[in-house]
Amino acid sequence: MSLAAAVRLPHSQSMSSTPRALVAGAGIAGLTAAKVLHELGWEVDLVERQAASGAVPTGLFIPANGMRAFAALGAAEVLLSCGRVIERLRMQSSDGTAAGAADLAQV
Protein backbone atom coordinates (compact mmCIF):
# COMPACT_ATOMS: atom_id res chain seq x y z
CA MET A 1 0.00 0.00 0.00
CA SER A 2 1.43 3.37 -0.96
CA LEU A 3 0.92 6.48 1.13
CA ALA A 4 -0.74 9.22 -0.86
CA ALA A 5 -0.37 12.03 1.65
CA ALA A 6 1.93 12.75 4.58
CA VAL A 7 2.11 15.67 6.99
CA ARG A 8 4.93 16.44 9.42
CA LEU A 9 4.18 18.58 12.44
CA PRO A 10 7.52 20.28 13.25
CA HIS A 11 8.69 20.72 16.80
CA SER A 12 11.24 23.21 18.09
CA GLN A 13 13.42 20.69 19.98
CA SER A 14 16.31 18.88 18.33
CA MET A 15 15.54 15.50 16.79
CA SER A 16 18.01 13.66 19.06
CA SER A 17 16.11 14.57 22.23
CA THR A 18 12.60 14.55 20.79
CA PRO A 19 10.49 11.38 20.78
CA ARG A 20 8.91 10.58 17.41
CA ALA A 21 5.62 8.96 16.49
CA LEU A 22 4.06 7.77 13.26
CA VAL A 23 0.28 8.13 13.25
CA ALA A 24 -1.50 6.24 10.48
CA GLY A 25 -4.83 7.71 9.39
CA ALA A 26 -6.13 11.26 9.39
CA GLY A 27 -9.56 10.45 10.76
CA ILE A 28 -10.83 11.72 14.09
CA ALA A 29 -8.67 9.36 16.15
CA GLY A 30 -5.50 9.90 14.10
CA LEU A 31 -5.79 13.68 14.06
CA THR A 32 -6.49 13.72 17.80
CA ALA A 33 -3.55 11.43 18.57
CA ALA A 34 -1.24 13.55 16.41
CA LYS A 35 -2.40 16.77 18.09
CA VAL A 36 -1.98 15.45 21.62
CA LEU A 37 1.44 13.91 20.94
CA HIS A 38 2.60 17.14 19.28
CA GLU A 39 1.42 19.18 22.27
CA LEU A 40 3.35 16.79 24.55
CA GLY A 41 6.53 17.60 22.65
CA TRP A 42 6.69 14.68 20.22
CA GLU A 43 7.68 15.03 16.58
CA VAL A 44 4.73 13.53 14.73
CA ASP A 45 4.49 12.12 11.22
CA LEU A 46 0.84 11.80 10.21
CA VAL A 47 0.12 9.70 7.12
CA GLU A 48 -3.14 9.17 5.27
CA ARG A 49 -3.80 6.71 2.46
CA GLN A 50 -6.30 8.98 0.66
CA ALA A 51 -4.78 11.78 -1.44
CA ALA A 52 -7.76 14.01 -0.66
CA SER A 53 -10.83 13.82 1.50
CA GLY A 54 -13.51 11.99 -0.44
CA ALA A 55 -16.01 12.10 2.37
CA VAL A 56 -19.52 13.30 1.66
CA PRO A 57 -20.48 16.07 4.12
CA THR A 58 -22.83 14.58 6.70
CA GLY A 59 -23.75 15.05 10.30
CA LEU A 60 -21.56 13.67 13.05
CA PHE A 61 -22.98 12.37 16.31
CA ILE A 62 -20.54 12.61 19.20
CA PRO A 63 -21.80 10.77 22.29
CA ALA A 64 -21.24 11.96 25.86
CA ASN A 65 -17.96 10.09 26.34
CA GLY A 66 -16.63 11.65 23.12
CA MET A 67 -17.58 15.12 24.30
CA ARG A 68 -15.79 14.47 27.61
CA ALA A 69 -12.68 13.54 25.62
CA PHE A 70 -12.97 16.70 23.50
CA ALA A 71 -13.42 18.74 26.70
CA ALA A 72 -10.17 17.26 28.05
CA LEU A 73 -8.48 18.35 24.80
CA GLY A 74 -9.94 21.85 25.10
CA ALA A 75 -12.14 21.47 22.02
CA ALA A 76 -15.64 21.00 23.46
CA GLU A 77 -16.64 24.68 23.35
CA VAL A 78 -15.70 24.98 19.67
CA LEU A 79 -17.78 21.91 18.83
CA LEU A 80 -20.74 23.18 20.83
CA SER A 81 -20.55 26.55 19.08
CA CYS A 82 -20.99 25.02 15.63
CA GLY A 83 -23.31 22.13 16.43
CA ARG A 84 -26.19 21.34 18.66
CA VAL A 85 -26.85 19.06 21.59
CA ILE A 86 -29.08 16.07 20.87
CA GLU A 87 -31.30 15.53 23.88
CA ARG A 88 -33.32 12.53 22.69
CA LEU A 89 -32.40 9.70 20.36
CA ARG A 90 -35.03 7.54 18.65
CA MET A 91 -33.97 4.27 17.06
CA GLN A 92 -35.74 2.44 14.25
CA SER A 93 -35.34 -0.94 12.60
CA SER A 94 -34.57 -1.18 8.89
CA ASP A 95 -38.31 -1.33 8.12
CA GLY A 96 -39.02 1.87 10.06
CA THR A 97 -40.52 0.22 13.14
CA ALA A 98 -39.70 2.01 16.40
CA ALA A 99 -36.95 0.08 18.17
CA GLY A 100 -36.33 2.27 21.20
CA ALA A 101 -35.45 5.68 22.53
CA ALA A 102 -32.87 7.20 24.84
CA ASP A 103 -32.97 10.36 26.89
CA LEU A 104 -29.50 11.74 26.20
CA ALA A 105 -29.95 14.79 28.41
CA GLN A 106 -29.44 12.43 31.36
CA VAL A 107 -26.11 11.05 30.07
C-alpha positions as CSV (number, residue, x, y, z in Angstrom):
1,M,0.0,0.0,0.0
2,S,1.4,3.4,-1.0
3,L,0.9,6.5,1.1
4,A,-0.7,9.2,-0.9
5,A,-0.4,12.0,1.7
6,A,1.9,12.7,4.6
7,V,2.1,15.7,7.0
8,R,4.9,16.4,9.4
9,L,4.2,18.6,12.4
10,P,7.5,20.3,13.3
11,H,8.7,20.7,16.8
12,S,11.2,23.2,18.1
13,Q,13.4,20.7,20.0
14,S,16.3,18.9,18.3
15,M,15.5,15.5,16.8
16,S,18.0,13.7,19.1
17,S,16.1,14.6,22.2
18,T,12.6,14.5,20.8
19,P,10.5,11.4,20.8
20,R,8.9,10.6,17.4
21,A,5.6,9.0,16.5
22,L,4.1,7.8,13.3
23,V,0.3,8.1,13.2
24,A,-1.5,6.2,10.5
25,G,-4.8,7.7,9.4
26,A,-6.1,11.3,9.4
27,G,-9.6,10.4,10.8
28,I,-10.8,11.7,14.1
29,A,-8.7,9.4,16.1
30,G,-5.5,9.9,14.1
31,L,-5.8,13.7,14.1
32,T,-6.5,13.7,17.8
33,A,-3.5,11.4,18.6
34,A,-1.2,13.6,16.4
35,K,-2.4,16.8,18.1
36,V,-2.0,15.5,21.6
37,L,1.4,13.9,20.9
38,H,2.6,17.1,19.3
39,E,1.4,19.2,22.3
40,L,3.4,16.8,24.5
41,G,6.5,17.6,22.6
42,W,6.7,14.7,20.2
43,E,7.7,15.0,16.6
44,V,4.7,13.5,14.7
45,D,4.5,12.1,11.2
46,L,0.8,11.8,10.2
47,V,0.1,9.7,7.1
48,E,-3.1,9.2,5.3
49,R,-3.8,6.7,2.5
50,Q,-6.3,9.0,0.7
51,A,-4.8,11.8,-1.4
52,A,-7.8,14.0,-0.7
53,S,-10.8,13.8,1.5
54,G,-13.5,12.0,-0.4
55,A,-16.0,12.1,2.4
56,V,-19.5,13.3,1.7
57,P,-20.5,16.1,4.1
58,T,-22.8,14.6,6.7
59,G,-23.8,15.1,10.3
60,L,-21.6,13.7,13.1
61,F,-23.0,12.4,16.3
62,I,-20.5,12.6,19.2
63,P,-21.8,10.8,22.3
64,A,-21.2,12.0,25.9
65,N,-18.0,10.1,26.3
66,G,-16.6,11.6,23.1
67,M,-17.6,15.1,24.3
68,R,-15.8,14.5,27.6
69,A,-12.7,13.5,25.6
70,F,-13.0,16.7,23.5
71,A,-13.4,18.7,26.7
72,A,-10.2,17.3,28.1
73,L,-8.5,18.3,24.8
74,G,-9.9,21.8,25.1
75,A,-12.1,21.5,22.0
76,A,-15.6,21.0,23.5
77,E,-16.6,24.7,23.4
78,V,-15.7,25.0,19.7
79,L,-17.8,21.9,18.8
80,L,-20.7,23.2,20.8
81,S,-20.5,26.5,19.1
82,C,-21.0,25.0,15.6
83,G,-23.3,22.1,16.4
84,R,-26.2,21.3,18.7
85,V,-26.9,19.1,21.6
86,I,-29.1,16.1,20.9
87,E,-31.3,15.5,23.9
88,R,-33.3,12.5,22.7
89,L,-32.4,9.7,20.4
90,R,-35.0,7.5,18.6
91,M,-34.0,4.3,17.1
92,Q,-35.7,2.4,14.2
93,S,-35.3,-0.9,12.6
94,S,-34.6,-1.2,8.9
95,D,-38.3,-1.3,8.1
96,G,-39.0,1.9,10.1
97,T,-40.5,0.2,13.1
98,A,-39.7,2.0,16.4
99,A,-37.0,0.1,18.2
100,G,-36.3,2.3,21.2
101,A,-35.4,5.7,22.5
102,A,-32.9,7.2,24.8
103,D,-33.0,10.4,26.9
104,L,-29.5,11.7,26.2
105,A,-30.0,14.8,28.4
106,Q,-29.4,12.4,31.4
107,V,-26.1,11.0,30.1
